[in-house]
Amino acid sequence: MTRPLDGIRVIDLTAVVLGPLATQVLAELGAEVIKVESPEGDIARHVEPMRSKAMGTMFMNLARGKKSLAIDLKDKRGRDIVMRLVATADVFIHSMRQPAIERLGLAYEALTAIKRDLIYCATWGFDRRGPYADQPAYDDIIQAASGLATLAGDAGEAPRYVRTIVADKVTGLFAANAILAALLQRRRTGEGQFVEVPMMECLSWFVLAEHLGAASFEPAKGPPGHHRALAAGRRPHATRDSHIAVLPYTTAQWQRYLCHIGCDDLAVAEWVVDSGKRSTRVDELYAVMEAAMRDKTTAEWMADMRRLDIPAIQVNDLEGLLSDPQLLASGFFESYDHPSEGRLKGTRFPVRFSAVPERAPPAAPRLGEHGREILRELGYDEKSVNDLIAAGIVVAP
């Protein structure tokens, strides 16, 4: 059995999180991903914690199973290597702004002159048609621009960033999906194409799926925003000993919950029974829940909610994730041996395919680890390989 993307070669000129997450998805699906790095390496390599220089954990988690080619793209000899690689590739992806990629001579027109059916994916901050097109963009910038930072703050308080690199990661998933769609279209038509994946537009689409709300109408029937998601009381509730998430969602679930806590009259109130009216007054129900949940421990509430068939779960912190019984039982975590970093813990790709075999746990490459191998494959003889390394054009361990 093969994996879905076996035989697909991806040339990856991205760094940090957005692009590496996109190409990590492609690698997990079977693509050969050649990560082209500068001689210093992806900046994420140098983010602590790490055991060895240039092998930070964030980098290793997003580079598993990839090959590393470290070359100086400022030198024509380095760019020539990329051109040779492109001739063998199916996908080229980068995360540079348009002026920077053009200065390197690696824009779409230049590469498709070498490989006509290339899928060329550009991931950058803003759609090229807008006034922000060439501005720099990182996760915090896009969280702010897309409205996400305002949503993450408490109502009426200052905005704050979601405490994960969510803009990069969401956009990375958009990029992976876009590349898969372009590959499928190429299979039908034989044609490659340019794929633009702009962070602000991706995150704004993500945020407004429910929050466009009344502004969906023209003229608008009210301000944007999804009431239940914006409700001040929508939060995990404190129990006697910790916190719990409880979400009665259907009318029947709300009625079972309210009767369970002794609010029988409220359970049959006209505005509770009507789901439309209930959604506009959900803050009142959240206040009732907030008061009731403190009466029992989390374990007691979990037993009650399971019996009543009401969605509920204990609140995990990051440490709790590592011992969560669901993740342990599903094999989400995997331990493996890295050639230079020793024993490591990683996360298994969460999607399962019935016709795809289990793969051996992959490891992240050392900086330039596959340089010699790739150059030989491209037709460079041993003297040329050694000359490129001696000149600092290629870095190989």
N, C-alpha and C positions, 0 to 999 in steps of 0.2 A: 504493500500500500504506500502511496505517496501523500505528501501534504499539499494543500490547495495551491500554494505558490511555488512548488518545486520547479526549478528551471528559470525562474524570474530573477534577473540581476538588478539590484538597486544601487545607484551611486548616491551616497548620502553626504552632502556638504552642509549639514545642519549642526547645531550645537546647543548645549544646555538641556532644555526639556522638551519644547514643542516638537521640533523635528525628530529628535531621538525617540520620543514616545511613539510618533507615527511610524517610524521605521522599525521600532521594536515590535509593533503589531505585525508588520509585514514579515519580519524575521521569524516570529513565532508561527506564522502561517506557512513558512517554508522558503521564503525568498532568501537569496544570497545578498546580504547587505554589506557593501564595502564602504566603511566610514572613512571619508577623506578628512584628515585633521591637519592642522598647522603643525610645524615642528615642535611647538610648545604643547600641543594637544588641546582638545576640547576644554574650555574653562571649567566645566563640571568635574573634570578629572581632579582638580585641585581643591575641591570643597571637602572639608572635614566632615565626618571622621574617615580615616584611612589607616591602613597598616604600612603601605608602601607609597612612595612618592608617585603622584599622578594616577592613583587608583582609589579615588574617593568613592564612597558607597553609592551616592546618587548616580554617578557615572556608571558604575558597575551594574546597577539595577536597570539602566536604560540602554545598555550596550551588550547584553547577553546574546551570544551566538553570532555577533557581527565580526567582520574582519576590519583591521585597522591599517590604513595606509597614510603615513604622515609625510606630507610633502610641502614644499615652499611654493605656494601659488603665485607669489610675487615674481618668481623667476620663470622665464619662458619654458625652461626645461621641465619645470613642475607642471605648468599648464599643459604641455604636450602630453604628459602622462595621463592627465584627466581626459584629454581629447581621445587618446587611444582607448581609454576605459569606456568612454561614452559609446564608441563604435561597437562595443560588446554588450551594451546595457539595454534594459527595457525601460527603466525609470531613472530619472535624475531629479533629485529634490534638494533645494537649498533654502536657507533662512536669512539671506542677505537682502539689504535694500537694493532697489533697482540700479541706482548709480554704481554701487559697489560691485555688483555682479557684472555690469557692463564693462567696468574698468578692467576686470579680469579676463574679458573676452569670452565669458561663459553664459551669455544671454541666450534666450530661446532660439533665435535665428541662427546663431553660430553653431549651436549643438545639433539642431535639426538638419543643418547642412551636412553633418557627418552621419547622423542616424535619423532617417526620414520618419520612422514610425515611433520615435522616442516619446514617452510620457514625461513631460517636463512640469514639475510641480514647484511653484514659488510660494513659500509661506512667509508672510511679512505682516506688519502691524495693521495696515489700512489698505482698502481697495484703491487701486491705482487711479480710479476716476474721481476720487475725492480730494479736497484741499490738504488733507493730512498725509498724502501718499508717501512722501519721502521722510516723514518724521520717524525717529527711533521709537521702538515700542518694546516694553517688557511686560511681564505679568501684572505688576502693580499698576502700570499705566493703563492697561486694557481693563482691569477690574474697575478702575475709576471711570474710564470713558464709557463703558457699557452699562453703567448703572448698578453693577454688582456690589460695589463698595457701599453704596447707599443702602441697598437691601440687606447687607450683612450687619450694618449698625442697628442698634435698637431704635425704635420709632422716636423721632424727635431728637435723637442724639447725633453725634458726629459720625460720619461714614467710617468704616473700617474695612480692612482687607480680609477676605476669607483666608483662614490660616492653612491654606494649601495652595500649590501653584496651579490654580484651577483654570485660569485663562489659557495658559500654555497647554495644559493637558486636554481640555475640551477641544481646542483648536487642533491639537495633534490627532485626536480621534476623527475630526472632520477631514484632515489631510489623508489619513489612512483610508477612510471610506471613499474619498474622491479619487485616490489613486486606483483603488480596486475597481471603481466604476469605469474609469478611463481604460484600464486593462481589459475589462469586459467589452467595452465598445470597440477597442482595437481588434479584439478577437473576431468581432462581427464584420468590421469594415476594413481592417488592415491599416488603419490610420492612427498615428499618434496625435497628441494635442498638448496645448498649454493649459495648465490647471493653476488657478490662483486661489489661495486659501488665506484670506485676510483676517487677522485676529479680532479686530473690533466688530466687523460684520458677523463673524461666527458667534462671538459672545453675545452680541445684541440679539441675534436670532434666538439663541439659547435662552436668554432672559425673558424675551417678549413672547415666547410661546404661550404662556399663560398671562403675563402681565400687560400685554397690549390691551386686553380687557375691553372696556367701553370705548376706547379710542379706536377699536377695530371698525366702528361705524363711521360713515361720512354723511353728515357731520357727526362728530363724536357725541355719544350719549353720556359722557362723563370722563373723568380723568383715567389714565391707564392704571393698572394694578389689579391683582387678584386678591380679593378680600381675605379669604381664609389664610393664604400664604403670608399676608401682611399683618394678620391679627397679632396684637401685642402678647396675647396669652399663648400663642403657638410656640411652645418650647417644651423640653423635657420637664417633668414634674418632680419635685422633691418628695421622696417617701420618708418613712421614719429613719431609714439608714443610708439611703443613697438617692439615685435618680432613676426614673423610668420613662420611656416613651409609650404612651397609650393613645390610640387613634380609633375611637368609634367613628365610623365613616357613613355607613348606611343608616337609614331610619331605624331599622330593627336593632342594629348594634347600639345606637344611642339609647334606645328605649331599654334594652337589657342593662346597659351600664347605669343609667339613671335609677332604674328600679333597684339595682344591686346596692347603690349607695343611699337608698331610702328616699329618693326624690320621685315617688310614684306620680304625683300630680304633674310635675314638670315633664315626665315621660310621655304624657298624653296631651300636653299643651299643643294648641293648633299650630303655633309657629315652629315647634320642634318636629312635629309630624310632617310638615311641609318642608321638603329639602331646600327649596329655593329661599324661603323665609329664614330657615335655620342658618343658611350660609351667611346671611347678612347680620345675624346676631350671634355668631359663633363665639365671639369674645365672652358673652355671658355664660356660655357653656364651659368655656375654658376656665373661667373664674370659679365655677362650681367644682370642676375637677381639681383645680389647684388646692382648694380647701380640703377636699376629701382625701387626696392621695397621701397626705401626711399621717393618716391614721394607721397605716400598716407598713410593714417592711416591703422592700422590692420583691423578695421571694414570695411573700404572701399575695401581693398583687399579681405576680406572674401566674401563680396557681389559679387565682380567681379569673383572670382574663383568658387563660387557656380553657377553663371550664365553660366560660360564657362565649367562647369563640370570637373574641374581640382582639384585633391586632395590638400587640404589645411586645416590648423587648427591653432588656436592661440596657443602660447607657454604657458603652465602652469608652475608655480612654485609649491612647495609643498602646500603652502597656497591655491593656486588656485584650486588644486585638490579637496579640501574640499567643494568647491561651484560650481564645474563644472556641467553644466546643464545635460550633458549626464549621469554622475554618479548619480546625484540626481534622475533623472527620472527613471533610471533602478533599483533603490533600492539598490545600491551598499553599501551604508552606513546604518548601523542599530544601533539604540540606545537600550540599555538593562540595566537591574539592576543586579549588582553583589552582592552576599550575604555579602561580607565584604568591597568591594571597591566602592559601590554606583553606581551612574549612569555613564555609559561608552558608548563610541562610538566605533564600530567595523566595519570591512569590511565583507560583505557577500561573501561566496564562489561564484566565478563568473560563474561557470558552472551550467546550468539548465538542468534538465531531465524532460521530459513530464510525466513520470510515477512515479516520486518520489515526495512525499508530501513536502510542505514547513516545515522546522523544526523551533522550537522555538530557539531564539538566545542562543547559549551555552555560558557558562562562564568558565574561567580558574580556576583550583583548587588551594586552599591554600596548602602549603607544608604538605604532608602527610595526606591530608584531608580524603582519602578513605582507610587509613591503617587498621583501625579496621574492616571495612566492608570486605575488601579483605581477611584478615587473618581468619575471621570467615568462609568465604566461602571456604577457603582452609582446614578447619577442625580444626583450632586452637580453644581450649576452652577459656573461658573468663580469667581464671587464666594465661594461657600461653600468651595470648595477653598482659595482664597487665605486666607480667614479662618481655616480650620483650621490652615494652615501658620503664619500669623502668630501664632496663639495658642499654638503649640508642641504642639498636639494631634497633628499629623502632621508628620513630618520628611521633606523631599524635597530632593534635591541641586539 
